[in-house]
Amino acid sequence: MRAHSLRRISPLLKSMGIYLLIVVIFFAGLGSRFLSDTNAMVAPVFKNLNSDTVSKGLPLVNKLNSATLKNLLFSNIPALKEASDDGNLHHTQWNPFNFFLFVLTGIKLDDPVNFLQAEVPVMNMIPIEQDNLDDAEPDSITDPPHPNPQAEEQKIKNDIRADSPLVAFYCTHSSETYQLTEGIAHVKGKAGAVMEVAKSIAQKIQDKYKIPTIYSDKIHDTAFNKSYVESQKTVKDLLANNKSLRMLFDIHRDSSLPRERTQVQINGKSCAKVLIVVGTDARAEHPRWRENLALARKLAAKMDELYPGLSRGISVKKGRYNQQYSTSALLLEIGSLNNTKEEALNSASLIADVIVSLLNDEK
């Protein structure tokens, strides 16, 4: 009986032994390819590294995208390209090599950022986010703002009668605040003043003009580097459940800019200027982005018509900012870190007028 059991087990042990031997030989061969490369990569050593140093590098790191990282990795590590289905890191089929490498090392070959973070530990300290709206100057600005005469409050004619929502508002960076008022830039995990601004726009459109609106109070940036991934869910939900929507706005406030660039007097009140941000297909598929740009131009022109000086123009950026899901989606930067919440709320009232006027033009 015992001899019979051993005969049954022996083939299994033999197969396992052969399999383990193949795995060892494979990784040994792969390692030799890496070590034989005369241009082998050497991980840098960072001394006296702190959060301030890391934050200075954040705008540069955020400019990296998957395609750039893939090309960088493949050009320096040829074996990686050979092991990744002829250089295609977007395959979805299960790959045993990728699986065992992840189990042994924690490295995901289908995630270039993860690969670099494993080799350059400092990158783990820097949040990398697809479509992140960085602090850099706009890639380009069209329709630059006009000089500001003292604008007066406009009487907006509204002939729209609707039972279903026509405009929706949400905030990807929900925790953004206005530092001159709150004293801080973000209230992590909570609703910042920018959400109050978004709600104010929606409320005026609905209360004064009787046009149904939607305001989403969902917090999207508890994990800041995943905020656009989280707001993507909100965008899809809003569009799927409200077929009547004609405009969709993601409300932000800009980074730290001089007040003279973001503050304006309109109708005797200090207001925060508004920058319209349009995404493109520079980094990922977004074939109809020019339709978003066309809407942005109409919105900027309407601001100039009703409240000259309110608009800072249109920033055309390389990210998509979830605008690929609707040609009627735009991102508005209302003021900056150096505006007050009151200035942003004053602008919110004017933006509501502008949107209603444009809706009437487009009906």
QUIFEN-V31359 format. One record per residue. N is the residue number from 0. RES is the residue in one letter. PSI is psi in whole degrees, -180 to 180 (none if undefined). Layout:
((N RES PSI) (N RES PSI))
This chain:
((0 M -45) (1 R -42) (2 A -39) (3 H -40) (4 S -41) (5 L -38) (6 R -34) (7 R -37) (8 I -33) (9 S -47) (10 P -37) (11 L -46) (12 L -39) (13 K -43) (14 S -43) (15 M -40) (16 G -42) (17 I -42) (18 Y -45) (19 L -37) (20 L -41) (21 I -43) (22 V -45) (23 V -45) (24 I -40) (25 F -49) (26 F -33) (27 A -42) (28 G -41) (29 L -41) (30 G -37) (31 S -33) (32 R -40) (33 F -45) (34 L -28) (35 S -11) (36 D 118) (37 T -18) (38 N 32) (39 A 144) (40 M 139) (41 V 124) (42 A 133) (43 P 155) (44 V 127) (45 F 125) (46 K 148) (47 N 41) (48 L 132) (49 N 178) (50 S -31) (51 D -42) (52 T -44) (53 V -43) (54 S -29) (55 K -28) (56 G -7) (57 L -46) (58 P -37) (59 L -46) (60 V -38) (61 N -16) (62 K -14) (63 L 140) (64 N 173) (65 S -43) (66 A -42) (67 T -45) (68 L -40) (69 K -49) (70 N -39) (71 L -46) (72 L -46) (73 F -36) (74 S -29) (75 N -21) (76 I 83) (77 P -34) (78 A -31) (79 L -40) (80 K -42) (81 E -33) (82 A -2) (83 S 50) (84 D 58) (85 D 37) (86 G 4) (87 N 109) (88 L 7) (89 H 10) (90 H 152) (91 T -8) (92 Q 150) (93 W 131) (94 N 114) (95 P -36) (96 F -48) (97 N -41) (98 F -50) (99 F -34) (100 L -40) (101 F -42) (102 V -41) (103 L -35) (104 T -17) (105 G 9) (106 I 132) (107 K 115) (108 L -24) (109 D 8) (110 D 93) (111 P -36) (112 V -42) (113 N -40) (114 F -47) (115 L -36) (116 Q -33) (117 A -35) (118 E -27) (119 V 88) (120 P -28) (121 V -25) (122 M -22) (123 N -18) (124 M -9) (125 I 120) (126 P 129) (127 I 126) (128 E 130) (129 Q 137) (130 D 23) (131 N 137) (132 L 102) (133 D 180) (134 D 5) (135 A 167) (136 E 155) (137 P 149) (138 D -39) (139 S 152) (140 I 127) (141 T 163) (142 D 61) (143 P 151) (144 P 147) (145 H 160) (146 P 155) (147 N 104) (148 P 167) (149 Q 102) (150 A 151) (151 E 157) (152 E 133) (153 Q 148) (154 K 113) (155 I 125) (156 K 128) (157 N 117) (158 D 9) (159 I 133) (160 R 117) (161 A 146) (162 D -20) (163 S 154) (164 P 136) (165 L -24) (166 V 141) (167 A 149) (168 F 142) (169 Y 171) (170 C 113) (171 T -48) (172 H 74) (173 S -24) (174 S 0) (175 E 138) (176 T 179) (177 Y 112) (178 Q -32) (179 L -23) (180 T -52) (181 E -21) (182 G -5) (183 I 164) (184 A -31) (185 H 151) (186 V 88) (187 K 129) (188 G 4) (189 K 171) (190 A 117) (191 G 178) (192 A -27) (193 V -30) (194 M -34) (195 E -37) (196 V -46) (197 A -44) (198 K -37) (199 S -41) (200 I -49) (201 A -40) (202 Q -41) (203 K -42) (204 I -40) (205 Q -44) (206 D -46) (207 K -41) (208 Y -3) (209 K 31) (210 I 121) (211 P 135) (212 T 168) (213 I 135) (214 Y 121) (215 S 125) (216 D 20) (217 K 139) (218 I 124) (219 H -14) (220 D 34) (221 T -43) (222 A 101) (223 F -37) (224 N -2) (225 K 13) (226 S -39) (227 Y -29) (228 V -41) (229 E -43) (230 S -22) (231 Q -38) (232 K -41) (233 T -44) (234 V -49) (235 K -40) (236 D -44) (237 L -44) (238 L -38) (239 A -34) (240 N 0) (241 N 77) (242 K -16) (243 S -9) (244 L 134) (245 R -16) (246 M 143) (247 L 121) (248 F 132) (249 D 114) (250 I 128) (251 H 176) (252 R 148) (253 D 174) (254 S -166) (255 S 100) (256 L 154) (257 P 141) (258 R -33) (259 E -18) (260 R -17) (261 T 8) (262 Q 141) (263 V 148) (264 Q 122) (265 I 125) (266 N 38) (267 G 7) (268 K 146) (269 S 124) (270 C 158) (271 A 130) (272 K 158) (273 V 126) (274 L 130) (275 I 126) (276 V 130) (277 V 129) (278 G 164) (279 T -172) (280 D 22) (281 A -31) (282 R -25) (283 A 170) (284 E 127) (285 H 68) (286 P -23) (287 R 25) (288 W -25) (289 R -23) (290 E -36) (291 N -41) (292 L -39) (293 A -42) (294 L -40) (295 A -40) (296 R -39) (297 K -40) (298 L -43) (299 A -41) (300 A -38) (301 K -37) (302 M -45) (303 D -34) (304 E -46) (305 L -42) (306 Y 77) (307 P 135) (308 G -16) (309 L -38) (310 S 138) (311 R 2) (312 G -164) (313 I 127) (314 S 120) (315 V 116) (316 K 170) (317 K -22) (318 G -179) (319 R -31) (320 Y 34) (321 N 14) (322 Q -10) (323 Q -12) (324 Y -12) (325 S 134) (326 T -5) (327 S 16) (328 A 135) (329 L 159) (330 L 129) (331 L 125) (332 E 106) (333 I 102) (334 G -167) (335 S -175) (336 L -30) (337 N 18) (338 N 165) (339 T 161) (340 K -37) (341 E -41) (342 E -41) (343 A -39) (344 L -35) (345 N -42) (346 S -35) (347 A -40) (348 S -40) (349 L -40) (350 I -38) (351 A -44) (352 D -44) (353 V -45) (354 I -44) (355 V -42) (356 S -42) (357 L -38) (358 L -40) (359 N -35) (360 D -34) (361 E -2) (362 K none))
